[in-house]
Amino acid sequence: MTYVQGFLAPVKSAKQQEYKEIAEKSWMLLKEYGAVGCCEAWGMDVPDGEVTSMPMAVKKEDDETVVFAWVTWPDKETADTAMGKMEQDPRWGEFMPSAGEVFNLKRTIFGGFEPLLEV
């Protein structure tokens, strides 16, 4: 069954192009390791909430934009195997250190999901 990894990240608004470049490089590795799809979505209408919200979830700062992203895998086993391999892949290490200048990894939220409905 399909498996989805979802991400919510605070990205420096002025670094949108740099984030896109990191996402493109990440996709090449994800695809090589078995991912079947990926979407990186730049927040356009992501309001603050009174009790909870996407900006509150990542503790968004004034100079940041919320990015919502997901990667689709054929199954959880493929995703787990890929993540282990990617962490060891030197190509991953070449561009991930610069990611800290673009988005805050400590405030990024991620999780794995089994779809209930796919259409």
PDB file as gemmi writes it, atoms N, CA and C in Angstrom:
CRYST1    1.000    1.000    1.000  90.00  90.00  90.00 P 1                      
ATOM      1  N   MET A   1       0.837  -1.182   0.000  1.00  0.00           N  
ATOM      2  CA  MET A   1       0.000   0.000   0.000  1.00  0.00           C  
ATOM      3  C   MET A   1       0.881   1.244   0.000  1.00  0.00           C  
ATOM      4  N   THR A   2       0.453   2.276  -0.672  1.00  0.00           N  
ATOM      5  CA  THR A   2       1.186   3.540  -0.748  1.00  0.00           C  
ATOM      6  C   THR A   2       1.468   4.084   0.648  1.00  0.00           C  
ATOM      7  N   TYR A   3       2.600   4.753   0.770  1.00  0.00           N  
ATOM      8  CA  TYR A   3       3.016   5.376   2.029  1.00  0.00           C  
ATOM      9  C   TYR A   3       3.415   6.809   1.721  1.00  0.00           C  
ATOM     10  N   VAL A   4       3.013   7.749   2.584  1.00  0.00           N  
ATOM     11  CA  VAL A   4       3.284   9.165   2.356  1.00  0.00           C  
ATOM     12  C   VAL A   4       4.058   9.728   3.540  1.00  0.00           C  
ATOM     13  N   GLN A   5       5.139  10.436   3.245  1.00  0.00           N  
ATOM     14  CA  GLN A   5       5.862  11.189   4.265  1.00  0.00           C  
ATOM     15  C   GLN A   5       5.511  12.652   4.064  1.00  0.00           C  
ATOM     16  N   GLY A   6       5.018  13.292   5.118  1.00  0.00           N  
ATOM     17  CA  GLY A   6       4.627  14.695   5.041  1.00  0.00           C  
ATOM     18  C   GLY A   6       5.550  15.576   5.852  1.00  0.00           C  
ATOM     19  N   PHE A   7       5.723  16.811   5.383  1.00  0.00           N  
ATOM     20  CA  PHE A   7       6.624  17.761   6.016  1.00  0.00           C  
ATOM     21  C   PHE A   7       5.980  19.136   6.073  1.00  0.00           C  
ATOM     22  N   LEU A   8       6.209  19.838   7.156  1.00  0.00           N  
ATOM     23  CA  LEU A   8       5.791  21.222   7.316  1.00  0.00           C  
ATOM     24  C   LEU A   8       7.022  21.963   7.811  1.00  0.00           C  
ATOM     25  N   ALA A   9       7.483  22.964   7.065  1.00  0.00           N  
ATOM     26  CA  ALA A   9       8.760  23.602   7.400  1.00  0.00           C  
ATOM     27  C   ALA A   9       8.669  25.125   7.324  1.00  0.00           C  
ATOM     28  N   PRO A  10       9.373  25.826   8.227  1.00  0.00           N  
ATOM     29  CA  PRO A  10       9.506  27.276   8.128  1.00  0.00           C  
ATOM     30  C   PRO A  10      10.717  27.610   7.261  1.00  0.00           C  
ATOM     31  N   VAL A  11      10.468  28.296   6.154  1.00  0.00           N  
ATOM     32  CA  VAL A  11      11.540  28.603   5.194  1.00  0.00           C  
ATOM     33  C   VAL A  11      11.716  30.117   5.116  1.00  0.00           C  
ATOM     34  N   LYS A  12      12.964  30.550   5.088  1.00  0.00           N  
ATOM     35  CA  LYS A  12      13.237  31.984   4.932  1.00  0.00           C  
ATOM     36  C   LYS A  12      12.581  32.461   3.637  1.00  0.00           C  
ATOM     37  N   SER A  13      11.701  33.447   3.728  1.00  0.00           N  
ATOM     38  CA  SER A  13      10.956  33.924   2.560  1.00  0.00           C  
ATOM     39  C   SER A  13      11.885  34.380   1.441  1.00  0.00           C  
ATOM     40  N   ALA A  14      12.980  35.014   1.786  1.00  0.00           N  
ATOM     41  CA  ALA A  14      13.925  35.512   0.784  1.00  0.00           C  
ATOM     42  C   ALA A  14      14.738  34.389   0.145  1.00  0.00           C  
ATOM     43  N   LYS A  15      14.588  33.162   0.641  1.00  0.00           N  
ATOM     44  CA  LYS A  15      15.389  32.036   0.151  1.00  0.00           C  
ATOM     45  C   LYS A  15      14.531  31.018  -0.608  1.00  0.00           C  
ATOM     46  N   GLN A  16      13.443  31.466  -1.198  1.00  0.00           N  
ATOM     47  CA  GLN A  16      12.562  30.551  -1.922  1.00  0.00           C  
ATOM     48  C   GLN A  16      13.306  29.801  -3.027  1.00  0.00           C  
ATOM     49  N   GLN A  17      14.102  30.489  -3.815  1.00  0.00           N  
ATOM     50  CA  GLN A  17      14.823  29.840  -4.908  1.00  0.00           C  
ATOM     51  C   GLN A  17      15.827  28.820  -4.380  1.00  0.00           C  
ATOM     52  N   GLU A  18      16.531  29.158  -3.304  1.00  0.00           N  
ATOM     53  CA  GLU A  18      17.482  28.225  -2.712  1.00  0.00           C  
ATOM     54  C   GLU A  18      16.755  26.987  -2.190  1.00  0.00           C  
ATOM     55  N   TYR A  19      15.579  27.190  -1.583  1.00  0.00           N  
ATOM     56  CA  TYR A  19      14.805  26.051  -1.098  1.00  0.00           C  
ATOM     57  C   TYR A  19      14.392  25.154  -2.265  1.00  0.00           C  
ATOM     58  N   LYS A  20      13.953  25.785  -3.348  1.00  0.00           N  
ATOM     59  CA  LYS A  20      13.545  25.011  -4.523  1.00  0.00           C  
ATOM     60  C   LYS A  20      14.714  24.171  -5.053  1.00  0.00           C  
ATOM     61  N   GLU A  21      15.897  24.743  -5.067  1.00  0.00           N  
ATOM     62  CA  GLU A  21      17.076  24.011  -5.543  1.00  0.00           C  
ATOM     63  C   GLU A  21      17.380  22.810  -4.634  1.00  0.00           C  
ATOM     64  N   ILE A  22      17.270  22.996  -3.322  1.00  0.00           N  
ATOM     65  CA  ILE A  22      17.475  21.880  -2.393  1.00  0.00           C  
ATOM     66  C   ILE A  22      16.409  20.814  -2.635  1.00  0.00           C  
ATOM     67  N   ALA A  23      15.161  21.243  -2.840  1.00  0.00           N  
ATOM     68  CA  ALA A  23      14.065  20.299  -3.083  1.00  0.00           C  
ATOM     69  C   ALA A  23      14.302  19.508  -4.368  1.00  0.00           C  
ATOM     70  N   GLU A  24      14.779  20.178  -5.411  1.00  0.00           N  
ATOM     71  CA  GLU A  24      15.054  19.487  -6.679  1.00  0.00           C  
ATOM     72  C   GLU A  24      16.160  18.454  -6.515  1.00  0.00           C  
ATOM     73  N   LYS A  25      17.220  18.815  -5.803  1.00  0.00           N  
ATOM     74  CA  LYS A  25      18.312  17.865  -5.562  1.00  0.00           C  
ATOM     75  C   LYS A  25      17.826  16.703  -4.695  1.00  0.00           C  
ATOM     76  N   SER A  26      17.016  17.016  -3.697  1.00  0.00           N  
ATOM     77  CA  SER A  26      16.466  15.961  -2.838  1.00  0.00           C  
ATOM     78  C   SER A  26      15.618  15.003  -3.651  1.00  0.00           C  
ATOM     79  N   TRP A  27      14.799  15.561  -4.553  1.00  0.00           N  
ATOM     80  CA  TRP A  27      13.921  14.710  -5.359  1.00  0.00           C  
ATOM     81  C   TRP A  27      14.727  13.719  -6.193  1.00  0.00           C  
ATOM     82  N   MET A  28      15.833  14.153  -6.752  1.00  0.00           N  
ATOM     83  CA  MET A  28      16.640  13.239  -7.569  1.00  0.00           C  
ATOM     84  C   MET A  28      17.083  12.025  -6.745  1.00  0.00           C  
ATOM     85  N   LEU A  29      17.473  12.248  -5.493  1.00  0.00           N  
ATOM     86  CA  LEU A  29      17.869  11.128  -4.637  1.00  0.00           C  
ATOM     87  C   LEU A  29      16.658  10.304  -4.213  1.00  0.00           C  
ATOM     88  N   LEU A  30      15.593  10.984  -3.814  1.00  0.00           N  
ATOM     89  CA  LEU A  30      14.383  10.269  -3.405  1.00  0.00           C  
ATOM     90  C   LEU A  30      13.897   9.349  -4.520  1.00  0.00           C  
ATOM     91  N   LYS A  31      13.880   9.871  -5.724  1.00  0.00           N  
ATOM     92  CA  LYS A  31      13.433   9.090  -6.884  1.00  0.00           C  
ATOM     93  C   LYS A  31      14.353   7.886  -7.101  1.00  0.00           C  
ATOM     94  N   GLU A  32      15.644   8.125  -7.017  1.00  0.00           N  
ATOM     95  CA  GLU A  32      16.614   7.042  -7.197  1.00  0.00           C  
ATOM     96  C   GLU A  32      16.408   5.928  -6.164  1.00  0.00           C  
ATOM     97  N   TYR A  33      16.006   6.317  -4.961  1.00  0.00           N  
ATOM     98  CA  TYR A  33      15.811   5.339  -3.892  1.00  0.00           C  
ATOM     99  C   TYR A  33      14.386   4.795  -3.806  1.00  0.00           C  
ATOM    100  N   GLY A  34      13.544   5.121  -4.795  1.00  0.00           N  
ATOM    101  CA  GLY A  34      12.242   4.469  -4.879  1.00  0.00           C  
ATOM    102  C   GLY A  34      11.013   5.314  -4.700  1.00  0.00           C  
ATOM    103  N   ALA A  35      11.146   6.604  -4.416  1.00  0.00           N  
ATOM    104  CA  ALA A  35       9.965   7.464  -4.283  1.00  0.00           C  
ATOM    105  C   ALA A  35       9.241   7.543  -5.620  1.00  0.00           C  
ATOM    106  N   VAL A  36       7.927   7.614  -5.554  1.00  0.00           N  
ATOM    107  CA  VAL A  36       7.142   7.673  -6.793  1.00  0.00           C  
ATOM    108  C   VAL A  36       6.539   9.053  -7.050  1.00  0.00           C  
ATOM    109  N   GLY A  37       6.608   9.944  -6.077  1.00  0.00           N  
ATOM    110  CA  GLY A  37       6.070  11.285  -6.273  1.00  0.00           C  
ATOM    111  C   GLY A  37       6.527  12.211  -5.166  1.00  0.00           C  
ATOM    112  N   CYS A  38       6.461  13.501  -5.463  1.00  0.00           N  
ATOM    113  CA  CYS A  38       6.884  14.510  -4.504  1.00  0.00           C  
ATOM    114  C   CYS A  38       6.170  15.810  -4.832  1.00  0.00           C  
ATOM    115  N   CYS A  39       5.782  16.551  -3.802  1.00  0.00           N  
ATOM    116  CA  CYS A  39       5.203  17.877  -3.995  1.00  0.00           C  
ATOM    117  C   CYS A  39       5.784  18.802  -2.943  1.00  0.00           C  
ATOM    118  N   GLU A  40       6.258  19.950  -3.355  1.00  0.00           N  
ATOM    119  CA  GLU A  40       6.753  20.998  -2.469  1.00  0.00           C  
ATOM    120  C   GLU A  40       5.857  22.208  -2.705  1.00  0.00           C  
ATOM    121  N   ALA A  41       5.119  22.623  -1.694  1.00  0.00           N  
ATOM    122  CA  ALA A  41       4.139  23.700  -1.864  1.00  0.00           C  
ATOM    123  C   ALA A  41       4.493  24.903  -0.986  1.00  0.00           C  
ATOM    124  N   TRP A  42       4.664  26.054  -1.636  1.00  0.00           N  
ATOM    125  CA  TRP A  42       5.030  27.306  -0.970  1.00  0.00           C  
ATOM    126  C   TRP A  42       3.759  27.965  -0.437  1.00  0.00           C  
ATOM    127  N   GLY A  43       3.734  28.278   0.849  1.00  0.00           N  
ATOM    128  CA  GLY A  43       2.545  28.850   1.481  1.00  0.00           C  
ATOM    129  C   GLY A  43       2.123  30.174   0.867  1.00  0.00           C  
ATOM    130  N   MET A  44       0.872  30.236   0.440  1.00  0.00           N  
ATOM    131  CA  MET A  44       0.309  31.458  -0.139  1.00  0.00           C  
ATOM    132  C   MET A  44      -0.829  32.007   0.732  1.00  0.00           C  
ATOM    133  N   ASP A  45      -1.587  31.112   1.329  1.00  0.00           N  
ATOM    134  CA  ASP A  45      -2.722  31.498   2.168  1.00  0.00           C  
ATOM    135  C   ASP A  45      -2.702  30.595   3.398  1.00  0.00           C  
ATOM    136  N   VAL A  46      -1.821  30.929   4.336  1.00  0.00           N  
ATOM    137  CA  VAL A  46      -1.607  30.109   5.524  1.00  0.00           C  
ATOM    138  C   VAL A  46      -1.788  31.021   6.741  1.00  0.00           C  
ATOM    139  N   PRO A  47      -3.038  31.196   7.157  1.00  0.00           N  
ATOM    140  CA  PRO A  47      -3.320  32.163   8.221  1.00  0.00           C  
ATOM    141  C   PRO A  47      -2.858  31.708   9.605  1.00  0.00           C  
ATOM    142  N   ASP A  48      -2.582  32.696  10.435  1.00  0.00           N  
ATOM    143  CA  ASP A  48      -2.313  32.427  11.843  1.00  0.00           C  
ATOM    144  C   ASP A  48      -3.619  31.997  12.489  1.00  0.00           C  
ATOM    145  N   GLY A  49      -3.522  31.168  13.495  1.00  0.00           N  
ATOM    146  CA  GLY A  49      -4.708  30.729  14.212  1.00  0.00           C  
ATOM    147  C   GLY A  49      -4.731  31.283  15.619  1.00  0.00           C  
ATOM    148  N   GLU A  50      -5.858  31.096  16.289  1.00  0.00           N  
ATOM    149  CA  GLU A  50      -5.966  31.527  17.679  1.00  0.00           C  
ATOM    150  C   GLU A  50      -5.511  30.429  18.633  1.00  0.00           C  
ATOM    151  N   VAL A  51      -5.809  29.180  18.298  1.00  0.00           N  
ATOM    152  CA  VAL A  51      -5.451  28.049  19.148  1.00  0.00           C  
ATOM    153  C   VAL A  51      -4.310  27.247  18.535  1.00  0.00           C  
ATOM    154  N   THR A  52      -4.426  26.969  17.221  1.00  0.00           N  
ATOM    155  CA  THR A  52      -3.379  26.248  16.509  1.00  0.00           C  
ATOM    156  C   THR A  52      -3.444  26.625  15.037  1.00  0.00           C  
ATOM    157  N   SER A  53      -2.356  26.428  14.353  1.00  0.00           N  
ATOM    158  CA  SER A  53      -2.284  26.725  12.921  1.00  0.00           C  
ATOM    159  C   SER A  53      -0.962  26.188  12.394  1.00  0.00           C  
ATOM    160  N   MET A  54      -0.825  26.175  11.086  1.00  0.00           N  
ATOM    161  CA  MET A  54       0.443  25.745  10.504  1.00  0.00           C  
ATOM    162  C   MET A  54       1.582  26.681  10.909  1.00  0.00           C  
ATOM    163  N   PRO A  55       1.394  28.014  10.850  1.00  0.00           N  
ATOM    164  CA  PRO A  55       2.480  28.895  11.294  1.00  0.00           C  
ATOM    165  C   PRO A  55       2.856  28.668  12.765  1.00  0.00           C  
ATOM    166  N   MET A  56       1.847  28.451  13.608  1.00  0.00           N  
ATOM    167  CA  MET A  56       2.132  28.209  15.022  1.00  0.00           C  
ATOM    168  C   MET A  56       2.853  26.876  15.208  1.00  0.00           C  
ATOM    169  N   ALA A  57       2.495  25.887  14.413  1.00  0.00           N  
ATOM    170  CA  ALA A  57       3.090  24.556  14.554  1.00  0.00           C  
ATOM    171  C   ALA A  57       4.600  24.577  14.334  1.00  0.00           C  
ATOM    172  N   VAL A  58       5.065  25.415  13.398  1.00  0.00           N  
ATOM    173  CA  VAL A  58       6.503  25.480  13.117  1.00  0.00           C  
ATOM    174  C   VAL A  58       7.159  26.713  13.740  1.00  0.00           C  
ATOM    175  N   LYS A  59       6.376  27.431  14.564  1.00  0.00           N  
ATOM    176  CA  LYS A  59       6.875  28.648  15.213  1.00  0.00           C  
ATOM    177  C   LYS A  59       7.446  29.616  14.177  1.00  0.00           C  
ATOM    178  N   LYS A  60       6.664  29.832  13.115  1.00  0.00           N  
ATOM    179  CA  LYS A  60       7.076  30.696  12.005  1.00  0.00           C  
ATOM    180  C   LYS A  60       7.444  32.090  12.499  1.00  0.00           C  
ATOM    181  N   GLU A  61       8.570  32.569  12.002  1.00  0.00           N  
ATOM    182  CA  GLU A  61       9.013  33.927  12.309  1.00  0.00           C  
ATOM    183  C   GLU A  61       8.567  34.867  11.191  1.00  0.00           C  
ATOM    184  N   ASP A  62       8.637  36.178  11.421  1.00  0.00           N  
ATOM    185  CA  ASP A  62       8.125  37.166  10.471  1.00  0.00           C  
ATOM    186  C   ASP A  62       8.749  37.076   9.086  1.00  0.00           C  
ATOM    187  N   ASP A  63       9.999  36.653   9.010  1.00  0.00           N  
ATOM    188  CA  ASP A  63      10.690  36.593   7.718  1.00  0.00           C  
ATOM    189  C   ASP A  63      10.631  35.200   7.091  1.00  0.00           C  
ATOM    190  N   GLU A  64       9.654  34.387   7.505  1.00  0.00           N  
ATOM    191  CA  GLU A  64       9.552  33.012   7.012  1.00  0.00           C  
ATOM    192  C   GLU A  64       8.199  32.742   6.359  1.00  0.00           C  
ATOM    193  N   THR A  65       8.189  31.714   5.523  1.00  0.00           N  
ATOM    194  CA  THR A  65       6.990  31.212   4.863  1.00  0.00           C  
ATOM    195  C   THR A  65       6.868  29.735   5.206  1.00  0.00           C  
ATOM    196  N   VAL A  66       5.632  29.276   5.406  1.00  0.00           N  
ATOM    197  CA  VAL A  66       5.412  27.857   5.686  1.00  0.00           C  
ATOM    198  C   VAL A  66       5.394  27.085   4.369  1.00  0.00           C  
ATOM    199  N   VAL A  67       6.148  26.000   4.324  1.00  0.00           N  
ATOM    200  CA  VAL A  67       6.148  25.090   3.179  1.00  0.00           C  
ATOM    201  C   VAL A  67       5.527  23.770   3.621  1.00  0.00           C  
ATOM    202  N   PHE A  68       4.613  23.276   2.791  1.00  0.00           N  
ATOM    203  CA  PHE A  68       3.954  21.992   3.025  1.00  0.00           C  
ATOM    204  C   PHE A  68       4.420  21.074   1.912  1.00  0.00           C  
ATOM    205  N   ALA A  69       4.984  19.935   2.280  1.00  0.00           N  
ATOM    206  CA  ALA A  69       5.552  19.035   1.275  1.00  0.00           C  
ATOM    207  C   ALA A  69       5.227  17.591   1.618  1.00  0.00           C  
ATOM    208  N   TRP A  70       5.232  16.750   0.586  1.00  0.00           N  
ATOM    209  CA  TRP A  70       5.061  15.329   0.831  1.00  0.00           C  
ATOM    210  C   TRP A  70       5.779  14.521  -0.237  1.00  0.00           C  
ATOM    211  N   VAL A  71       6.162  13.326   0.166  1.00  0.00           N  
ATOM    212  CA  VAL A  71       6.813  12.367  -0.726  1.00  0.00           C  
ATOM    213  C   VAL A  71       5.965  11.107  -0.689  1.00  0.00           C  
ATOM    214  N   THR A  72       5.687  10.553  -1.857  1.00  0.00           N  
ATOM    215  CA  THR A  72       4.898   9.327  -1.955  1.00  0.00           C  
ATOM    216  C   THR A  72       5.823   8.165  -2.290  1.00  0.00           C  
ATOM    217  N   TRP A  73       5.626   7.076  -1.576  1.00  0.00           N  
ATOM    218  CA  TRP A  73       6.420   5.860  -1.739  1.00  0.00           C  
ATOM    219  C   TRP A  73       5.500   4.694  -2.067  1.00  0.00           C  
ATOM    220  N   PRO A  74       6.027   3.648  -2.676  1.00  0.00           N  
ATOM    221  CA  PRO A  74       5.184   2.484  -2.947  1.00  0.00           C  
ATOM    222  C   PRO A  74       4.713   1.806  -1.658  1.00  0.00           C  
ATOM    223  N   ASP A  75       5.549   1.900  -0.579  1.00  0.00           N  
ATOM    224  CA  ASP A  75       5.194   1.300   0.704  1.00  0.00           C  
ATOM    225  C   ASP A  75       6.151   1.826   1.773  1.00  0.00           C  
ATOM    226  N   LYS A  76       5.828   1.569   3.033  1.00  0.00           N  
ATOM    227  CA  LYS A  76       6.630   2.052   4.151  1.00  0.00           C  
ATOM    228  C   LYS A  76       8.032   1.427   4.147  1.00  0.00           C  
ATOM    229  N   GLU A  77       8.124   0.178   3.803  1.00  0.00           N  
ATOM    230  CA  GLU A  77       9.422  -0.492   3.790  1.00  0.00           C  
ATOM    231  C   GLU A  77      10.396   0.205   2.840  1.00  0.00           C  
ATOM    232  N   THR A  78       9.921   0.566   1.653  1.00  0.00           N  
ATOM    233  CA  THR A  78      10.768   1.276   0.687  1.00  0.00           C  
ATOM    234  C   THR A  78      11.210   2.612   1.260  1.00  0.00           C  
ATOM    235  N   ALA A  79      10.281   3.336   1.891  1.00  0.00           N  
ATOM    236  CA  ALA A  79      10.614   4.638   2.482  1.00  0.00           C  
ATOM    237  C   ALA A  79      11.656   4.496   3.579  1.00  0.00           C  
ATOM    238  N   ASP A  80      11.459   3.535   4.471  1.00  0.00           N  
ATOM    239  CA  ASP A  80      12.409   3.333   5.568  1.00  0.00           C  
ATOM    240  C   ASP A  80      13.793   2.958   5.050  1.00  0.00           C  
ATOM    241  N   THR A  81      13.845   2.072   4.081  1.00  0.00           N  
ATOM    242  CA  THR A  81      15.116   1.658   3.491  1.00  0.00           C  
ATOM    243  C   THR A  81      15.797   2.845   2.817  1.00  0.00           C  
ATOM    244  N   ALA A  82      15.029   3.622   2.080  1.00  0.00           N  
ATOM    245  CA  ALA A  82      15.574   4.781   1.373  1.00  0.00           C  
ATOM    246  C   ALA A  82      16.150   5.809   2.332  1.00  0.00           C  
ATOM    247  N   MET A  83      15.441   6.084   3.417  1.00  0.00           N  
ATOM    248  CA  MET A  83      15.928   7.084   4.371  1.00  0.00           C  
ATOM    249  C   MET A  83      17.268   6.651   4.963  1.00  0.00           C  
ATOM    250  N   GLY A  84      17.411   5.381   5.272  1.00  0.00           N  
ATOM    251  CA  GLY A  84      18.684   4.881   5.784  1.00  0.00           C  
ATOM    252  C   GLY A  84      19.807   5.029   4.779  1.00  0.00           C  
ATOM    253  N   LYS A  85      19.519   4.721   3.527  1.00  0.00           N  
ATOM    254  CA  LYS A  85      20.536   4.829   2.476  1.00  0.00           C  
ATOM    255  C   LYS A  85      20.894   6.282   2.191  1.00  0.00           C  
ATOM    256  N   MET A  86      19.880   7.161   2.177  1.00  0.00           N  
ATOM    257  CA  MET A  86      20.145   8.566   1.864  1.00  0.00           C  
ATOM    258  C   MET A  86      21.035   9.212   2.908  1.00  0.00           C  
ATOM    259  N   GLU A  87      20.830   8.861   4.175  1.00  0.00           N  
ATOM    260  CA  GLU A  87      21.657   9.438   5.234  1.00  0.00           C  
ATOM    261  C   GLU A  87      23.134   9.079   5.049  1.00  0.00           C  
ATOM    262  N   GLN A  88      23.410   7.967   4.382  1.00  0.00           N  
ATOM    263  CA  GLN A  88      24.778   7.529   4.137  1.00  0.00           C  
ATOM    264  C   GLN A  88      25.322   8.013   2.789  1.00  0.00           C  
ATOM    265  N   ASP A  89      24.452   8.529   1.950  1.00  0.00           N  
ATOM    266  CA  ASP A  89      24.827   8.942   0.598  1.00  0.00           C  
ATOM    267  C   ASP A  89      25.584  10.269   0.657  1.00  0.00           C  
ATOM    268  N   PRO A  90      26.815  10.323   0.150  1.00  0.00           N  
ATOM    269  CA  PRO A  90      27.582  11.573   0.202  1.00  0.00           C  
ATOM    270  C   PRO A  90      26.923  12.720  -0.561  1.00  0.00           C  
ATOM    271  N   ARG A  91      26.123  12.413  -1.557  1.00  0.00           N  
ATOM    272  CA  ARG A  91      25.437  13.479  -2.299  1.00  0.00           C  
ATOM    273  C   ARG A  91      24.464  14.226  -1.391  1.00  0.00           C  
ATOM    274  N   TRP A  92      23.807  13.499  -0.486  1.00  0.00           N  
ATOM    275  CA  TRP A  92      22.876  14.113   0.459  1.00  0.00           C  
ATOM    276  C   TRP A  92      23.636  15.104   1.349  1.00  0.00           C  
ATOM    277  N   GLY A  93      24.796  14.690   1.804  1.00  0.00           N  
ATOM    278  CA  GLY A  93      25.622  15.535   2.659  1.00  0.00           C  
ATOM    279  C   GLY A  93      26.173  16.767   1.965  1.00  0.00           C  
ATOM    280  N   GLU A  94      26.234  16.749   0.633  1.00  0.00           N  
ATOM    281  CA  GLU A  94      26.772  17.888  -0.112  1.00  0.00           C  
ATOM    282  C   GLU A  94      25.858  19.104  -0.069  1.00  0.00           C  
ATOM    283  N   PHE A  95      24.546  18.898  -0.053  1.00  0.00           N  
ATOM    284  CA  PHE A  95      23.652  20.056  -0.071  1.00  0.00           C  
ATOM    285  C   PHE A  95      22.850  20.248   1.210  1.00  0.00           C  
ATOM    286  N   MET A  96      22.759  19.250   2.050  1.00  0.00           N  
ATOM    287  CA  MET A  96      21.981  19.410   3.280  1.00  0.00           C  
ATOM    288  C   MET A  96      22.607  20.372   4.288  1.00  0.00           C  
ATOM    289  N   PRO A  97      23.921  20.471   4.419  1.00  0.00           N  
ATOM    290  CA  PRO A  97      24.450  21.452   5.376  1.00  0.00           C  
ATOM    291  C   PRO A  97      23.993  22.878   5.074  1.00  0.00           C  
ATOM    292  N   SER A  98      23.878  23.236   3.808  1.00  0.00           N  
ATOM    293  CA  SER A  98      23.423  24.587   3.459  1.00  0.00           C  
ATOM    294  C   SER A  98      21.938  24.780   3.719  1.00  0.00           C  
ATOM    295  N   ALA A  99      21.213  23.693   3.921  1.00  0.00           N  
ATOM    296  CA  ALA A  99      19.774  23.797   4.167  1.00  0.00           C  
ATOM    297  C   ALA A  99      19.488  24.601   5.424  1.00  0.00           C  
ATOM    298  N   GLY A 100      20.361  24.532   6.415  1.00  0.00           N  
ATOM    299  CA  GLY A 100      20.157  25.273   7.653  1.00  0.00           C  
ATOM    300  C   GLY A 100      20.105  26.776   7.465  1.00  0.00           C  
ATOM    301  N   GLU A 101      20.669  27.267   6.383  1.00  0.00           N  
ATOM    302  CA  GLU A 101      20.611  28.695   6.071  1.00  0.00           C  
ATOM    303  C   GLU A 101      19.285  29.059   5.410  1.00  0.00           C  
ATOM    304  N   VAL A 102      18.566  28.060   4.925  1.00  0.00           N  
ATOM    305  CA  VAL A 102      17.346  28.276   4.155  1.00  0.00           C  
ATOM    306  C   VAL A 102      16.091  27.967   4.977  1.00  0.00           C  
ATOM    307  N   PHE A 103      16.126  26.869   5.708  1.00  0.00           N  
ATOM    308  CA  PHE A 103      14.990  26.513   6.560  1.00  0.00           C  
ATOM    309  C   PHE A 103      15.480  25.897   7.859  1.00  0.00           C  
ATOM    310  N   ASN A 104      14.625  25.976   8.867  1.00  0.00           N  
ATOM    311  CA  ASN A 104      15.009  25.523  10.193  1.00  0.00           C  
ATOM    312  C   ASN A 104      14.602  24.068  10.388  1.00  0.00           C  
ATOM    313  N   LEU A 105      15.582  23.171  10.400  1.00  0.00           N  
ATOM    314  CA  LEU A 105      15.309  21.739  10.546  1.00  0.00           C  
ATOM    315  C   LEU A 105      14.724  21.403  11.916  1.00  0.00           C  
ATOM    316  N   LYS A 106      15.105  22.155  12.951  1.00  0.00           N  
ATOM    317  CA  LYS A 106      14.612  21.871  14.301  1.00  0.00           C  
ATOM    318  C   LYS A 106      13.129  22.195  14.433  1.00  0.00           C  
ATOM    319  N   ARG A 107      12.626  23.111  13.615  1.00  0.00           N  
ATOM    320  CA  ARG A 107      11.208  23.459  13.677  1.00  0.00           C  
ATOM    321  C   ARG A 107      10.402  22.820  12.555  1.00  0.00           C  
ATOM    322  N   THR A 108      11.027  21.945  11.792  1.00  0.00           N  
ATOM    323  CA  THR A 108      10.335  21.213  10.731  1.00  0.00           C  
ATOM    324  C   THR A 108       9.601  20.032  11.353  1.00  0.00           C  
ATOM    325  N   ILE A 109       8.362  19.840  10.940  1.00  0.00           N  
ATOM    326  CA  ILE A 109       7.541  18.742  11.431  1.00  0.00           C  
ATOM    327  C   ILE A 109       7.440  17.716  10.313  1.00  0.00           C  
ATOM    328  N   PHE A 110       7.567  16.448  10.653  1.00  0.00           N  
ATOM    329  CA  PHE A 110       7.438  15.419   9.626  1.00  0.00           C  
ATOM    330  C   PHE A 110       6.797  14.176  10.216  1.00  0.00           C  
ATOM    331  N   GLY A 111       6.229  13.383   9.349  1.00  0.00           N  
ATOM    332  CA  GLY A 111       5.610  12.139   9.790  1.00  0.00           C  
ATOM    333  C   GLY A 111       5.283  11.266   8.592  1.00  0.00           C  
ATOM    334  N   GLY A 112       5.002  10.003   8.872  1.00  0.00           N  
ATOM    335  CA  GLY A 112       4.642   9.041   7.833  1.00  0.00           C  
ATOM    336  C   GLY A 112       3.174   8.655   7.961  1.00  0.00           C  
ATOM    337  N   PHE A 113       2.526   8.478   6.812  1.00  0.00           N  
ATOM    338  CA  PHE A 113       1.084   8.269   6.798  1.00  0.00           C  
ATOM    339  C   PHE A 113       0.686   7.174   5.796  1.00  0.00           C  
ATOM    340  N   GLU A 114      -0.337   6.437   6.174  1.00  0.00           N  
ATOM    341  CA  GLU A 114      -0.956   5.473   5.271  1.00  0.00           C  
ATOM    342  C   GLU A 114      -2.225   6.135   4.743  1.00  0.00           C  
ATOM    343  N   PRO A 115      -2.340   6.302   3.445  1.00  0.00           N  
ATOM    344  CA  PRO A 115      -3.512   6.979   2.897  1.00  0.00           C  
ATOM    345  C   PRO A 115      -4.814   6.228   3.190  1.00  0.00           C  
ATOM    346  N   LEU A 116      -5.842   6.993   3.503  1.00  0.00           N  
ATOM    347  CA  LEU A 116      -7.182   6.452   3.683  1.00  0.00           C  
ATOM    348  C   LEU A 116      -7.986   6.553   2.395  1.00  0.00           C  
ATOM    349  N   LEU A 117      -7.639   7.550   1.562  1.00  0.00           N  
ATOM    350  CA  LEU A 117      -8.332   7.767   0.297  1.00  0.00           C  
ATOM    351  C   LEU A 117      -7.336   8.318  -0.701  1.00  0.00           C  
ATOM    352  N   GLU A 118      -7.235   7.694  -1.841  1.00  0.00           N  
ATOM    353  CA  GLU A 118      -6.422   8.197  -2.946  1.00  0.00           C  
ATOM    354  C   GLU A 118      -7.304   8.203  -4.181  1.00  0.00           C  
ATOM    355  N   VAL A 119      -7.433   9.361  -4.808  1.00  0.00           N  
ATOM    356  CA  VAL A 119      -8.261   9.464  -6.012  1.00  0.00           C  
ATOM    357  C   VAL A 119      -7.507  10.155  -7.114  1.00  0.00           C  
TER     358      VAL A 119                                                      
END                                                                             
